[in-house]
Amino acid sequence: MKNSRYTIATLGSHSALQILKGAHDEGFKTLLITTPSRKEFYQRFPFIDQVLVIESFSRFPEAEKKLKNKNIIIIPHGSFVAYFGVEGNKKMTLPYFGNKKVLDFEADRKKQGSWLRSSGIKVPKEFATIGEAEFPVIVKSYGAAGGAGYFLSSSKKDFKSKIKNFDGEKYLIQQYLVGVPLYIHYFYSPLTNKIEIMSMDRRYETNADAIGRIPSRYQRDVRIEPSFVVVGNSPLVLRESLLPEAFRMGEQVVAESKKKIDNRGLFGPFCLETIITPGQEIYTIEISARIVAGTNLFIEGSPYSSLFYKEPMSTGRRIAREIKLGIENHKLELMLD
């Protein structure tokens, strides 16, 4: 097989197991790059052919030098953004699945908001200053941090009190919408120009999701401040009457990315993080322009991926399938940066 000449590689974190199992199932060799403390954990999985240990993820450029000319293809996930930042990702020299220019729009809350609004999908209001805010609001840090640093605010006084403990220089003040949080996992193929919905999930966010288990009289007494750090995920299936809107949203976001970013735009896996209101309107609150950890629920596929594929198809395997098709059709360059 032609694809057996290539090795799919990623960092040992986030969705690495799903990515490398999918690559193995599609006939690729696999490589995991990780730190000493995680080596033993990852070596137990038979679909990982090689584990490359580096002292810390900051030493990744040294690993790159060792891997040149070895037909390595890097698959980024959320930890790439967290550990390396936008500029660190851009400086990677190994073939990289995805369009690195999209990172500028994902990491910058203002650019991201402009992209989503110009896509024509519903988004919550954003406020330039707390003086303009319509309460309640949620205040978000920049970058991929799994909800760390987010906080709710009910008034100007409340905001001024909480912002003192905010860790970071930049933040976004966004309208807080009440509804069901839904994370829609998409895959857009630059080969077929089609959108697929791979799966959907809800995130379990530490005490933000646990507060409802405490009787209201105790909530008032203990004054718990919600934390939005993600600790896990649970599956969710959308009612079918809302599914056409979910597909349309993904298509519009991709189409706008080709105008706003460059002619390749956004491709591969991405996630629209949404809230569905009591009026059944779907608002997009964020976009993650890469594979998200919620897809780890569906290593054996989901109710949605089974509508497109006869075999179990995770998002990780879908990435490998796209690379394999790119090799077979001599179009691999379309999907690598």
N, C-alpha and C positions, 0 to 999 in steps of 0.2 A: 504493500500500500504506500502511495506517495506520502501520505500524511505521517507515516511512521518515521520519516526522515526529520520531522520537526518535534521539538519538545515544548510543551506548554508549561509555563512557570508562573508562580505567584508567591506572595509573602504568606508566611504562616500565621494567619489571623483572619477574622471576619467571615469570609465564605470560601476559604481555601479548600476545605474538604470537598465541598460541592463542585467547585471549579475543576479540581484535579480528578475527581471521580468521573465527571462528565468528559473530560479530555481522554482519560483512559478508555472509557466506554466507546469513544469515537476512534480509537486506534492510535492515539498520540502517546509518545513518551511523556513522562511528567517529572517536574522538578519543583521542590519546595525550598524556599529560602527563609531561614528562621534563625532565632537566637538560641544559645545553649540551653536555656531553661525549658524551651519548648521542643527540643530535638526528640527526646524519648517519647513524648506524646504522639508526634506525627509519624514516627518510624513504625508505629504499630499498624498502620493502614497499608494494605497490600497494593493499592492502586498508585501509591507514590513511589516512583522508581528511584528517585535520588533526593536526599536531603542535604542541602548546602548550608552549613552553619556559619554565621557571621557574628562578631562580637556584639553588635547592636545594629538596629535597622539604619542608623545613621551611617553605617559603613557599607551601605548598599552599593555606592559607586565602585568600591573595590571588587565586589562580587561581579559587577557588570564587566569589568576588565577580563575576568576569568572566563566569562561566558560568551565573549565575542566569537563570531565565526562558528557557532555551534547550533545554528538554526533554532535559536530560542525565540519564543513569542511570549511576551509578558501580558498577563491578564490583570488589570488593575481592579481593586475593590476599595471599600471605604477606608481601610487602613493606609492605603497609599496617600490619600489626601491628609489624613491625620498625622502621619509620620513625616512626610516629605513636603507637604504644602504644594501649591500650584507650581511654583517655580522648580521645585525638586522633581516633580513629575515631568515638566517640560524638558529638563536637562537629561532625562534618561535617553540612552543611545540604543538600547536594544529595541527591536520591533515591538510595538505597543498597540494592543487592540483598543481602538477608539480614537476619537478626534480630540487632541489635547487642547484645542482652542475653546472647546466647550467648558473646560475647567474654569476659565475666567468668569463665565456667566453663572456657573454653579456656586463658586466661592464668594462672589460679590452679591450681597442681598439685593442691592438696587438694580444691578444688571439683570439678575434673575427675575425680579418683579416686573421689569420692563418687558422681558422676553415673554413671560406668561400672559401679561395683560395684552400685549400686541398679538398674541395667538388667538385672542377672541374667546378664551375660556373664562369662567367665573373665578375671581380671586377675592380674598378679603381686602378691606381697605388697609392702606399703610399710611402712617403719619410721620411727617418730617420731624416734628417736635412733640413733646408731651403736652404742650399747650393746645395742640390741635386735636388731641386724641378724643375718641368717643369710647368711653369705658363700658365693659372691661377690655383690657388689651393684654397681649402676650408679648414679652420682650425677648428677642432671640439673639444669641451670639452669632458671629459669622463662622463659616467653615463646617466641616463634618465632625461633630462631637457627640453624636448620639443623644441629643437633647440636653447635654450638660450646659448649665449656665442660663437656661430659660427660666423666666418667672412671670407670674400673673400680676397684674396691677389693677386695682379697682378705683384709684383716684390719683390726682397729682401728688398729694401728700404721701400716699402709699408708694408711688414710683420713686420719689426723691429719697425715701427711706431705704428702699431696696437697691437702688442703683449704686449706692455707696459700696456695696459688697460685690458689684459686678466685676468679673474677671475678663478684661478685654477693653480695647479702645472703641470698637465698632459694634453697633447693635441695631436691630430693626424693631420698630414699634408697630405691631400689627393688630388689627381687630381680632378679638377672640370670639370665634363662632362656636355655638353650642350645637352639637350633633354627633353623629357616629364617625369616628376616624376610620378611614379606609385607605390602605396603601396598595396601589395598583401597579403590578410588575409587568412592564412591557418589554418587547424586543422588536426593534426595527431593523430590517434587513436591507443593506445597501445593494444587495444582489437582486432582490425581487421587488424592492420599494414597497413592501407591505408591513403593516403593523400586526403583531400578535400580542394578545394578553396571555401571559404565562401563568399567572397566579395572583392571589390577593391575600393580604393579611391585616391584622390589627397588631399594634405594639403594646406590650405591657410595660408601663412607665412607673417604676418604683411606687412611691406613695400617691402619685396622682391617680392611679387606678385602685389603690387600696383604701383611700379615704372613704369611699362609698360604703365600705364594710363596717365603718364606725358609726354608731347612732349619732344623730345630729347634735344632741345635747352635749355629747362628749367632744365632738368636733369643735364646738364653741369654747369649751373649757381648755383643751390642749393647744388650740390655735396652730394646727399643723400647716406648714408652708408647702405647697405642692412641689414635688421634684419630677422632672420630665426625662430623667436618665433612663434609657431603654435597657431592660434586663432580659427581655424575651419577646416572643411573638406567638400569635395564635391565628389559625386559618379563618378565612371568612369568604363566603360566596355571596355575590351581589344578586339582588332580585333581577330576573331576566329583562324586565321592562326598562331597567336603567343601563343595561349592558351596551346598547347602541351609543349612548352618550359617552360611556367610558372609552369606547373605541374612537369616537369622534375627537375626544379631547387629546388622546395620544397622537392622532394623525395631525391635528392642528399645531400641536407643540413641535412636532418634527418638521412640518412644512415651514413654520416660522423660523426655526433654527437655521434653515438653509438660506433664508433672507438675512437674518440678523448676525449670524456667525460666519459662515462661508458656505460654498456650494455643497460641501459634504454634510454639514450640519451635524445633528445628533444622530448616532446610530448605535446598534447593539442594545444592551440592556439599559433600562432606565425605570424610574419609579415616580409616579405622581402621588404625592401625599395629600390626601383630600379629607374634607369634612362633608358629610351628607346631612343637610338640615332637615327639620321636621317637614318642610315643604318639598322634600325630595330633590332639592337642588344640590348639585355637586360643586363644591368650591375647592380649588387647588391651593394649598397653603405653601407647598414647597415642591421642588423637583430634585431628585438625586440622579445625576447623569451617569449612572454606572450600575452594576449589580448591587442590590441591597441585601442586608442580612435576613430580611423576612422571607426571601426565596429559599432559605435553608430548610424551611418546613416541607419543601416539595422536591426533595432529591429523587423521589420515585414518581415525580410528575404531580399534576393537579387536575381538578375537574376541567380547567380551561385548556391546559396543554394537551389533555387527552382528546380534545375536539379537533386538534390539528395533527396529532402524531399517534401512530399505532404502538409505539414503544414508550416506556417511561422517559419523559423529557423534562429535566430540570433546566433552570436558566443557565447553570454552569455548562450542562451538556449542549444547550442551544448555542452558546458561544462557540464551543468546539465544532459543532455541526456547521456553523457559518464559515469558520476558518477552513474546514475540510472542503466545503463547496467552493470557497475562493481558490483553493489550491487546484481542485479538479477543473475549474473553469478559467484558470490562469488570470484570476482577478483578485489575488490576495492583497495587492497593493491598495485596493479600495478601502480596506478595513484596518490597515496598519499605519501608525504614525511614527 
